[in-house]
Amino acid sequence: MKYFFSVDWGTSSLRVRFVGVQDNSIVILHETTNQQGCGYVYEAFKNEKEACSREEYFLQHLRPYLILPPSISMEESIPVVISGMASSSIGMREISYSTLPFALDGNNLRYERIPSTPAFDHDVLLLSGVCSTNDVMRGEEVQLLGLQQHGHSSEALYILPGTHSKHIWVKDNNAIAFKTYITGEMFQVLSTHSLLKNSITKPSSIDQEAFRTGLKLSGGNILHDVFTIRASKLLQNTENSANYSLLSGLLIGTELRDLTHLDIPIYLCAHGNLSDSYALAFQELSIKNRCTIIPSQHVDESVIYGQKTMAERIWNDLA
């Protein structure tokens, strides 16, 4: 496989990258990102009056974003590998979850192949997600596969922050457990839809002192501590930007508190300001000495490497 289209299709975003492959390395030759996630496309499909299947509708929506750079001319069809919410009930085709333990070479990740047609002349590999008895994920399991490209500890905890932050426990080349924390979603709800919304403004950079205050509060009762942000605004006229950082520290600290007694390596897999905030939390909670921060580029490319692992495994087996 010399080239493929990497499609990371979340609930609220779509990211398409045209990727060149050489041995174990990849190069991103073109990229498109927009807010036309599976949720958006699914709602549009429900309102569609022309007769077509959900799968056909999603593929036709994707087609304009499968862009070749001007320097590339291909006679053969280029395969498309899709992960994320596209295999969910609001995606193009629902595929049932794989179950734990989940092998880090991807050999038990469920998938479906969609052969090319005259209407969509690309072979498609659609990857599913993973579930435990009480939790689910779609997309992060492919990131986890890709992160193995850089050779990490055989027993560790991987933290993938975001709207729904994932903590994934790995042992003996298997993911054996994971937990989801709705840290990012809770921050969004509280800062934009609660009584706190007029007390919070996003700063240009994190207020570290306020963030640390939030971390310290996270050891208490969060239902009360959240309200103190509003009370501080009313009684002490605290800055809205400081309240933003305080709420962030409170929620991230609440997420990470359970890790203070964990005695295995931790890998933080995040970007930019989010990586900085979690790193500061690790430091303040005395977890830093067990934590390795994965470089942003490796995190950014992890989905591609995970998709590459699956594509080469599946299509090589068929060759």
N, C-alpha and C positions, 0 to 999 in steps of 0.2 A: 504494500500500500504506500504509494508515493504522496498522495494528497487525500484529504477528506475535509468535509465541512463539519465543524464542531458546533452543535446547537445546544445551548444551555437555556432551557425554557422554563422559567419559574412562573409563579402565580401572577406576578405583576411586572415581569420584565422578560425580554427576549434578547439573547446575545448569540450572534452567529459569527464564527471565525473560520476563514479559509486557511487551512493548515498544511504546510509542507512537512514531510517526514523524511528523515535521513538517519538510519540506524536507530539509536535510542533517543535522538534529539528531535525537537520540533521547532518550526519557525512560523509565526503568525504573519500571513501575507495580506490579509484583509480582515477588517472587523466592522460589524454593525451592531449597535446596541440601541434598543428603544423600550418603551413602556408597554408594548403590546404582548403582555404575558398571557398565559393560558386562561386566566380569568376573563380578560378582555375579549379574547378570541371566542371563548365558549359562549359568552353572552351575545356576541355578534352572530354566532352560529344559530343560537336559539331564535333569533329574530330574522334569520335568513328565509326568504320566501321561495327561492329556487331549490329544486329537489337535488340534494347531494348528501352523501354521508358525512358524518362528523370528521372522519379521517380525511376524506377528500377536501373538506373545507379547510382544515388545518394545514394540509400540505400546500394547497393553493395560496393560502395566506403566507406561508413560509417562502414559497418559490422566488418572489422578487428580491429576497435578501441573500440568495445563493449567488454571490457575485464573484466572478473570477477577475483577478488583477489583469490589466492590459497586457502584461508581459507573459501571461500564461495562456497557452492554446492547447486544449485537450480534445482529442477525438473520442475518447472513451468517457462514459459517464462517471462522475466523481461521487463516491458514497457519502451518505449523510449519517452522522451518529448523533442521536438525540437523548438527552437525559434531563431529569428534573420532573416537573409536574405534567409533562406531556403524556406520561403513562398513567395518569390518575383519572379519576372520574370526571374531571373538568378538562382533560387533555384530549389528544387525538384518538387514543385507543387505551382503554384501561387494561393494565397488566397486574396480576396479583403480586403481592410482595414476596421477596425472598425472606427467609427466616434466619435467625441466629443459630449457631455461629456462622458468620459471614467471612469466607476466605478472602484474604487480601490479594490473591491473584485473580479474583473475579470468577473462579470456576463454578460458583453456585449462585451467581447473580442471574435472575430471570431476565429474559429479553424476548423480543419478537422481531423477525425480519419482514420487511415490507418490500417486495420486489418492485422494480421500476415499472412504470406504465407509460403509454404514450402521453398521458396528461401530466405525469411527473416522472421525468426520465432520470431518476437517481434511486439506487438501492438505499433503503433506509434501515438502520439498526436502532431500534427503540429499546432503551434500557429501563428496567423497573427500579423499585426501591427496596427497602429492607424494613422488617418489623420485628418487634419483640412481643411479649404477651400484652404489653400496655403502652407501646410507643411506636411511632412510625417515622420514616424519613424517606424523601425522594430527592436525590441530587447529591447529598453529602456523602453517600456511600461511594459515588464515583470520584468525588474529591479525595476521599480516603485512599482509594486505589492509586490515584495519581501521586499522592504524597509519598507512597512507598518508593517511587522513582529515586528519591534522595536518601534512602537508606536510614531508617530510624530504629529506635530500640524495639526489641521484640515484645516487651511488656511496657505499656505506656497508656496515658490518657491524652486523646486529641481533643482540643477545644476549638470549635468553629463558631465564632460569634456571629450574630446577625439578628434578623427579626425573630427567628426561632433558633436560639443558640443550641448547638449540639455538643454534648460531652460523650465521646466514644471511647470505650475501654478496649484495648487491644492486647492480646496475649497469644504467643506461639503462632504468629501470622494469621490470626483470626480476630475479627471484631466479635467480642463476646457479650457486650452489653452497651447500652447507650441511654442517655436521658436528654429530654428536650426542655429548655427553659425559655419562656416567652418574654425574655428580657427586652428585646427591641420593640416588640409589639406593645408591651406594657408601657414602655417609655412613650411611644407614639400616642397611645390612648390617653395617658395621664396628662401629657403636655399639650394636647390639642383638643380633647373632648371632655375634660373634667374641670372641676372648679380651679385647678391649677393653671389653666391655659392663659390667664391674664397675668400670671406671676412668673412666666417662663419665656425667655427669648434666647435663641441660639447664639452663642458668642463666636467670634472669629477663631478663638482657640480655647481649649479647656482651662477653666480656673482650677488649678491644682489644689489650692487650699480648700475651696468649696467641695471639690471632688473627694478629698480626704475626709472632710467632715461627713459626707454621705456614706463613705466606707465605714466610718466608726458607728454611724447610726444603724448600719445594716445588721448589727448584732442584736437589735431589739425587736419590737413589734412593728412590722412594716405598715400595718393598717393605721397605726397612730403616727408613725414617723413620716409618712407621706403628707399627712395633714399639717405637720409642723412647718412645711415649706410655705404653705398658705399663711399660717399664723405669723411666721417671721416676716413675710411681706407686709402684713397688716400692722404689726406691732413695731417692727424694727426697720421697715422700708428697705429690706435687702434687695440688691440688684437682681433684675430678672435673669441676667446672664449668669450670675453666681448660682441662682436657683436651678438653672439648667444643669450645671455641673454637679450640684448637690444631688439632684434627682438621679442623674446618671451614676454617680458613685453609690448611692443607696441601692439601686437596682442591680448593678454589677456586683457589688459586695454581697448582696443577698444570694445571687447566683453562685458565687464562688466560696461562700462560707463552708460548705461541706467538704471542701478540698484541703482545708488547713491541716488535717491529720492524715492525708493521703501520702503514702511513701513510695511512689513510683514516678518516673519521669513524666513531665507534662509538656505537650507541644501546643503552642498557641498559633493558630492559623487564621490570621486576620490581616486587614489592610489599614494603612494610614492612621487616622485619628482613633479608630476603634482599637487597633493594635496598641497604640500608645496608652489608651485608657485602661485596657486590660493589663498591660505590663505594669502600669503604676499600681493597679489594684493588687497584682501579685506581690509587688514590693512591699506595700503597706500591710498586707495580710501574711507576710513572711513565707510566701510560697515561691519567691523568685529563684532561690537556689536550686529548685527542682524543675524550673521552666526553661524551655528553649523556644525562642521566637523564630518561627519559620519566615524566611525572607518573603516580602510581599510578592515578588515575581514568581516564586515557587507556588505560593497560594493561588495567585492569579492563573497560573498555567495548570493547576492540579486537575481541573475538570478535563482539560484536553488530554493530559497524560492518562487519566483514568479511562477516557473514551478510547484512546489509542490502544491501551491494554486489552480492552474488551473486543475492539474491532479486529485486532490482529489475532487474538485467540479464536474468535468465531469464524472469521473468513479464512484463516489459515487451515482450520479444521475442515472447512468445506472444499478447500482447493484440491 
